[in-house]
């Protein structure tokens, strides 16, 4: 018995489904910082293996014949996407592994290959458009430090920046200040708590 494994790897969560002759199996786990992040392929591999191995065990399979991955950051870091595919070929093991952007798989899932635009908004933000002539356009998806306007990470950073401005007198205190104080403790500790975290989902 063989299986087909599909994985949606975002920065916040990792969802996977395994189809076999016996039926469908589903699992979820934590996401990864994104393929464009430092060591992105390795952290992505760990997140995927955590859910994939659970599914293979549930299905009683030693491997999956075909694995399809939609991973955050794949369009910005194609070399990391290739590295992830090569790592998973060995680690799962699998006969075939394809890695693309989670925005591309979202477009395929929503429009089944037809022309149109899909906007994916979560921890990051990206818009993918496919024209009737097959042209491909991407807008944003540039990551938390350079883009992802309107995303969860973008909103969170804007809030934390306003708290830090209030703390050192560059801006007025807001209700976010009290919420951040309750959540994190000393506001002066925020840069150490958040600034070194590679995953914008935090």
C-alpha positions as CSV (number, residue, x, y, z in Angstrom):
1,X,0.0,0.0,0.0
2,X,1.3,3.5,-0.9
3,X,0.2,7.0,0.0
4,X,0.1,10.5,-1.2
5,X,1.1,13.1,1.4
6,X,0.2,16.8,1.0
7,X,1.6,19.4,3.5
8,X,0.7,23.0,4.0
9,X,3.6,24.6,5.9
10,X,3.1,28.1,7.2
11,X,4.9,30.1,9.8
12,X,2.3,29.5,12.5
13,X,1.1,25.9,11.7
14,X,1.8,22.8,9.6
15,X,-1.2,20.8,8.3
16,X,-0.9,17.6,6.5
17,X,-3.1,15.0,4.9
18,X,-2.2,11.5,3.8
19,X,-4.4,9.6,1.3
20,X,-4.1,5.8,1.1
21,X,-6.2,2.9,-0.1
22,X,-7.6,2.7,3.4
23,X,-8.7,6.4,3.4
24,X,-7.5,9.8,4.5
25,X,-5.5,10.7,7.6
26,X,-5.0,14.2,8.9
27,X,-2.5,15.8,11.4
28,X,-1.4,19.3,12.5
29,X,1.6,20.7,14.2
30,X,3.6,23.9,14.7
31,X,4.9,25.8,11.7
32,X,8.4,27.0,10.8
33,X,9.9,30.4,10.3
34,X,9.8,30.1,6.5
35,X,12.2,28.8,3.9
36,X,13.7,32.3,3.4
37,X,14.7,32.4,7.1
38,X,18.2,31.4,8.3
39,X,18.4,27.6,8.2
40,X,14.9,27.6,6.7
41,X,15.1,24.1,5.0
42,X,16.2,22.4,8.2
43,X,13.5,24.0,10.4
44,X,10.9,23.3,7.7
45,X,12.0,19.6,7.5
46,X,11.6,19.2,11.3
47,X,8.1,20.7,11.2
48,X,7.0,18.5,8.3
49,X,8.6,15.3,9.7
50,X,6.7,15.8,13.0
51,X,3.3,15.6,11.3
52,X,4.3,13.3,8.4
53,X,5.7,10.5,10.6
54,X,2.6,10.6,12.7
55,X,0.4,10.1,9.6
56,X,2.6,7.3,8.2
57,X,2.4,5.5,11.5
58,X,-1.4,5.9,11.7
59,X,-1.7,4.5,8.2
60,X,0.8,1.7,8.8
61,X,3.1,2.9,6.0
62,X,6.9,3.0,5.9
63,X,7.0,5.7,3.3
64,X,4.8,7.9,1.0
65,X,5.1,7.4,-2.7
66,X,4.5,11.1,-3.5
67,X,4.8,14.2,-1.3
68,X,3.7,17.7,-2.2
69,X,4.7,20.6,0.0
70,X,3.3,24.2,0.0
71,X,5.9,26.1,2.1
72,X,6.0,29.7,3.2
73,X,9.0,31.4,1.6
74,X,9.6,29.0,-1.3
75,X,9.2,31.7,-3.9
76,X,11.8,33.9,-2.2
77,X,14.2,31.1,-1.5
78,X,14.1,28.5,-4.3
79,X,17.5,27.0,-3.3
80,X,16.0,26.3,0.2
81,X,13.0,24.8,-1.4
82,X,15.2,22.5,-3.5
83,X,17.2,21.6,-0.3
84,X,14.0,20.8,1.6
85,X,12.8,18.5,-1.2
86,X,16.2,16.6,-1.2
87,X,16.2,16.3,2.6
88,X,12.7,14.9,2.6
89,X,13.4,12.4,-0.1
90,X,15.9,10.8,2.3
91,X,14.2,11.5,5.7
92,X,10.7,10.3,5.0
93,X,11.7,8.4,2.7
94,X,9.6,9.2,-0.4
95,X,9.8,8.3,-4.1
96,X,8.9,11.9,-5.3
97,X,8.9,15.2,-3.4
98,X,7.7,18.5,-4.9
99,X,8.1,21.8,-3.0
100,X,6.5,25.1,-4.0
101,X,5.1,28.1,-2.2
102,X,2.1,27.8,0.1
103,X,0.7,30.8,-1.9
104,X,0.9,28.7,-5.1
105,X,-0.9,25.7,-3.5
106,X,-3.5,28.1,-2.1
107,X,-4.1,29.4,-5.6
108,X,-4.3,25.9,-7.1
109,X,-6.7,24.8,-4.3
110,X,-9.0,27.8,-4.6
111,X,-9.1,28.1,-8.4
112,X,-8.1,24.6,-9.7
113,X,-5.7,26.0,-12.2
114,X,-8.1,28.6,-13.6
115,X,-7.0,32.3,-14.0
116,X,-7.6,34.6,-11.1
117,X,-6.1,36.1,-8.0
118,X,-5.7,34.7,-4.5
119,X,-4.6,36.7,-1.5
120,X,-3.2,34.7,1.4
121,X,-3.2,36.5,4.7
122,X,-1.9,34.9,7.9
123,X,1.4,35.4,9.7
124,X,2.6,36.8,6.3
125,X,0.8,38.2,3.3
126,X,1.1,37.5,-0.4
127,X,-1.1,37.9,-3.5
128,X,-0.7,35.5,-6.4
129,X,-2.3,36.1,-9.8
130,X,-2.4,33.9,-12.9
131,X,-3.6,35.4,-16.1
132,X,-5.6,33.8,-18.9
133,X,-2.4,33.6,-20.9
134,X,-0.6,31.8,-18.1
135,X,1.3,34.9,-16.8
136,X,2.2,34.7,-13.1
137,X,2.3,37.7,-10.8
138,X,3.3,37.9,-7.2
139,X,2.7,40.9,-5.0
140,X,4.4,41.2,-1.6
141,X,5.3,38.0,0.3
142,X,8.6,39.8,1.1
143,X,8.8,38.6,4.7
144,X,8.2,40.3,8.0
145,X,11.1,42.7,7.9
146,X,10.5,44.1,4.3
147,X,6.9,43.5,3.6
148,X,3.9,41.2,4.4
149,X,1.8,44.3,4.8
150,X,-1.4,43.7,6.7
151,X,-0.3,40.3,8.0
152,X,-0.6,39.1,11.6
153,X,3.2,39.6,12.1
154,X,2.9,43.1,10.6
155,X,0.0,44.0,12.9
156,X,1.8,42.5,15.9
157,X,5.0,44.4,15.2
158,X,3.2,47.7,14.7
159,X,1.6,47.2,18.1
160,X,4.8,46.3,19.9
161,X,6.7,49.2,18.2
162,X,4.0,51.6,19.6
163,X,4.5,50.1,23.0
164,X,8.3,50.7,22.8
165,X,7.7,54.2,21.6
166,X,5.5,54.9,24.6
167,X,8.0,53.3,27.0
168,X,10.8,55.6,26.0
169,X,8.7,58.8,25.4
170,X,8.7,58.8,21.6
171,X,5.0,58.2,21.5
172,X,1.8,58.3,23.6
173,X,0.8,55.4,25.8
174,X,-2.2,53.4,24.5
175,X,-4.3,50.5,25.7
176,X,-1.7,48.3,24.0
177,X,0.9,49.4,26.6
178,X,-1.1,47.9,29.5
179,X,-1.8,44.7,27.5
180,X,1.9,44.3,26.6
181,X,2.9,44.9,30.3
182,X,0.4,42.2,31.4
183,X,1.6,39.8,28.7
184,X,5.4,40.3,28.7
185,X,6.2,42.0,32.0
186,X,8.8,44.7,31.8
187,X,8.5,46.6,28.5
188,X,12.3,47.2,28.5
189,X,12.7,43.4,28.1
190,X,10.7,43.3,24.8
191,X,13.7,43.6,22.5
192,X,15.4,40.6,24.1
193,X,12.2,38.6,24.2
194,X,11.0,39.2,20.7
195,X,13.8,40.7,18.7
196,X,15.9,37.5,18.5
197,X,13.1,35.2,17.5
198,X,13.5,34.1,13.8
199,X,9.8,33.2,13.5
200,X,7.5,36.1,13.0
201,X,4.6,34.0,14.2
202,X,5.7,34.6,17.7
